[in-house]
């Protein structure tokens, strides 16, 4: 079986990390992956290192804030590029097209031209999490997805709610993302509130939607009222960096908040911290949440988006009221005062993640879906 995967970007962030994990697993099951992406980047570098076939075709996403003329030009480019991809499909005898994101309709265009079945993997909200608008509008786009998909995959129940009115339930599947478990994990926490600083980490692109500002304000609350030994490590890059740094300076938190930038070795980052935060207001799944769970860190997450699907409050993590930085501070203090919870909660969380959110489990369900179609 040969599957052509279409990804809308060429860097190694969440959606492509999930795709890479899926690819590695399906190769073990005798499936040949062929990747199509719009340009060269760190994701392509990883494909080369893993000896995975790929083609760079300069197609355009169907999202943005473009003028009518630019949208028309983008469409023409994609029509031409789909002919290019069709030639590859014919030459390599591809069995199925799999779009890795709702940010592009290019996989659907290839499917129509080649008359090959198409799976559309919806991994993001677009408007709510990335502030991206579809060129043809949401209603028309949903109709296009419905009419040009043999199966639609949702990565969470929250995502499925957005499409349930337009896309028939029997044409869709809920398949949670998969993460490759680390070789080892933090079996016991080194943190002790009597002699050690608690290290908190929040990971993700720096945007308002990801909520790093709430984590910073929570640290301010803790410093003002309790003077706890807490450090917040912010991992990631993005357009919100300057505003976050201003917030840190405004509240005199330079010693308590550290900006670590982009980090490629997430396993090392997580092992150097005690507790992970997930403050996103519209998390479509929560890859970094699962990475933390598998690494043995308890997660304090906002009770919003798909985060509340991954965390059972008080059992496999902690939930705080989204938008309420003081409530987040209270959750941090609760763990700080009761460090035994770090081990109790993280052990349950890791067991849950190993059962439901591994790359192997994800691939098993995706391959079953392929077999239904072919």
N, C-alpha and C positions, 0 to 999 in steps of 0.2 A: 504494500500500500504506500502511495506517495501523496503527501499532503503539502500544499502550498500555503504557507502562513504569510499574511500581509500585516505588517506593523506600521503605524502611522508616524513613527519617529525613529531616530537612530542612536539614542543615548541609552545608558544602562540604568534606568530608573524602574519604578514599580511594575508597570505593565510588561516591559521587556524582561525584567528579572523573572516574572511569573512565566512568561513565554519560554525563556531559556530553561527553566526548571522542567516545564512540560516537555520540551523538545528532548532533553536528556533522558527523560523517562520513557518516552514513546520509542526512542531509538532502541532501547533495551527490549522492546516488544516487537521489533522487526519492521517498524514503520520508518520510511525515509522522509525527513523534513526538507523542504526547500523554502527559504526565507526570501521575501521581497520587502525591501525598505526604501525610503525615499532618498537617502544620502548616506555617506560614510560617517562613522562615529564610533563611540566606545562599544556599542552593541555589536557592530560589525567586527571590531577587533576581537570580541569574545567569541563570535562565530568562527572566525579564522583559527583562534587558539583551540577550539573544540572540533575543528575539521567538519563544520556544518556548511552545506551548500547554501549560497545566497546570491541574490541579484539586486543591484542598486538601480532602481527605476525612479526618476524624479517626478513622481506624482504629487498631487497637492491634497491637503486635508479638506473636508467640506465644512470646516468651522472657521470662524474669524469675524472680523468687523469690516469686511471688504465692501467696496462699491459694487453696483450691478455689473459694471464693465469688468472689474477684477474677478467677480464670481464667474462671469461668462468665460473669461480667459482661463481660469482654473479648470472649468468644466472641459474646455477644448483640450487642454493639456492632458487631462485624465483620459479623455477619449483616445488620444494618440498613444498615451502610455499603456492603456488597456490592450491595444493591438500588439504592442511590444510584449506584454506579459502573456497574451494569448499564444504568441509564437513559442514562448518558453513552455507553456502548458502542453502544447501539442508535441513539441520536441521531446520533453521529458515524460510524457504520458501521465500527467498528474491526475489523481483520482478524485480529489476534493479540495476546495478552497476554504481556508479558515481565516477570517478577519479577526485580528487581535484587539480591536478597539472600535468604539462607536464614533471615534473622531475622524474616521475616513470611510468612504463608501467604495473605495477602489477595488476591494475584494469582490464586492457585488457586481461591479462593472466587468471584471474578468470572468466571473461566473456566468453572467448573461451572454457574453460574447462566445464563451467556450462551451456553454450548455452543460456545465459541471455543477454538481451540488455545492451549496454554500452554507457554512456555519458562521454565525456572527456572534462574537464574544463581546459582551458589553461589560466593560470593566470600570466605568466612570459615569457620574451624573452629567458631566460637561458644564451645565450652567451653574449648578450649586457648588461644585468643588473646584472647578478651574475657570469659572466665569467665561466660558466659551459658548458662543451662539452658533447654531447651525445655519448654513447658507440658505437653505430652503425653508427654515422655520421648523419648530418642533413637530407640529401635527403632520406636515408633509413628509418630514424625515421618518417619523414613526411608521407612516404608511409605506414608505419606500423600504424600510427595514422588514416590515411584515411581508411585503410582496417579493422580496429578494433574498429570503432566508429559508433554508430547509430546516434549520434549527437555530434557536437563539439561546445562548448561554448567559445566565446572570451570575455574578459572583457573590451576590447577597440577596436577602429578602427585600432589603431597602431599595436596591436597584430594580428588582422585579416589580415593585409597587408602581414605579414610574411608567411602566409599559403595559400593565395588566389589562387596561381598557382597550388598547389597540392591537396587542399581539395575543393570539389564542394560547391558552395555557398548554394545550397538547402539542404546541410547536416550540415550547421552551423548556429549559432545564435549569435548575439551581445547582451550580457546581462551585463550591468555595475554592478560592485560590489555594495553591500549594506552595509550601516553603520547604527547602531542603534543610533538615535538622542539622545543627552543628555537631561536630564530632564529640564535643564534651559540653557540659553545662555547669552552672554554679550550684553545686550540690548543697552547699551551706553558705550563708551570707557572712562576710567578714564584718558587716556593720554592727556596731554596738553603740548605743547612744551615750555610753559613759566615756568613750575614748576615741570616737571616730566621727568624721563628717559623713553625713548621708549624701550620696551622689545621685542626683536625678538626671535623666537624659530624655530629651525630646528630639525625634528624628523626622525630617521631611523638608520638602521645598519650603522656603520662607515666604509665605503668603498670609494674608489676613485670615483666609479660610482655614488654615492649619492651626491657628490659635496659639502661636508661640507667645503672643502678648499676654494671654491669660496665665501662662506658666510663670512669666516674669512678674506679673502682679501678685501671684500667689506667693512668690518668694518675698516680695515686698511686705505682704501681710505677716509672714512668718518672722521676718526681721524686725518689724515694728513692734509686734506684741510679745514675741517669745525669744527672739535672738537665738534661734536654733542653729546648729552647725549643719547647714544645708548648702550644697552647691548645685546649680542648674547648668548642665552642659547642653548647648543647642547645636545640633548637627544638621547641616544643610546649607544651601545657598538659594538666593532668589531675590525678587524685586522688593521684598519687605525688610531687607537687612537694615537699611538706614533708619527706618522708623523704629525698629526694635532696639537698635543701639542707642537712639535718642531716649527711648523709654528707660533703658538701663541707666543712662547718664542722669536723667531727670530724677530718678529715685535713688541715686548713689549706690548702685548695686554691682559695681565693677568687680568687687571681690567675690560676689555670690553668683554671678552669671557669666559664663564663658561661651564664646562663639568658636566652634571648632571647624566650621566650614564643611565642605563635602568630604566624606570619609568612605573609602572603598572597602575597608575591612570592618564590616559591621559586627562581626563576631567579636573582634577585639574591643570595639567601642562598648558593646553591651557588657562584656565581661569586666570592664573597668567602671561599671556603674552598679547601683543597688536597686533602683526603681525606675521604671519607664513611664513616661506620660504620653497620652494621646488626647490632644485637645481640639481635634478637627471638628468642625460643625457639620460636615457632610462627607464623612469617610465612606467610600463605596465598599470597601472591605476592611483593610487595615493590615497590610503586609507587615509593617513595622511592629504592630501589636503582636502578631503571631511570632515574628522573629524574637521579640523580647520574651514571650512565653516559653519558646523552645530553648532559649538561652538560660532560663531559670530566674528571670526577673519578674516580680509582680508588676502589673500595669494598672495605673490610675487613668481611666478614660472618661471622656465626656459621654453623657447618656444621650447621644445623638448618632444619626447615621447608622452604619452597620456595626459600630463599636459595641453597641448594646447587645448585638447578636453573639459576639465573641466572648464577652465578659459577663459572668454572673456575679453581681455585686456581693462582696464579702466572701465569696467562695473561690472563684478563679481570677479575681481581680477586684478593683473598686471603681465605682461610677460616681461622678460628681455632676452637679447641675450645670449644663453647658451655659456659658456666659457669666457664671458666678465664680470669680477667682477666689473669693473667700471660702467658698465650699471646697474648692480644690485644695486650698491651704489647710483646711480642716482634715481632709483625707490624708495629706502628707504628714501632718502632725500625728494623726492616729497611728500611722505606721511607725513613725519616729519614736513614739512613746511605747509602742508594742512591737519591738523588732522581731519577735518570734513569728509574727504574721508573715514576714518576708518569705520564710521557708515554707510555712503551711500553705499559703496561697499559691506560691510559685510552683510547688510540687503538683498541686491539683491542676493548675493552668497548663503546665507542660504535658501532663497526661491527656488533657482534653485536646491540646494542639496536635499531639502525636496521633491521636485517634481520628481527627477530622480534617486537619489542615496541612498535611504533608504533600510534597510534590508527587509522591508515589500514589497517594489516595486520589489526588486531582487527576493524574494521568489515567488511572484505572477507569474513572467515570467518563472522561473525555473519549477514551478509546471505545468504551461501550456505546457511546453516542455515535461515533463513526460507524461502528458495525451495524447499528440500526439503519443507517442511511445507505450503506454500500452492499 
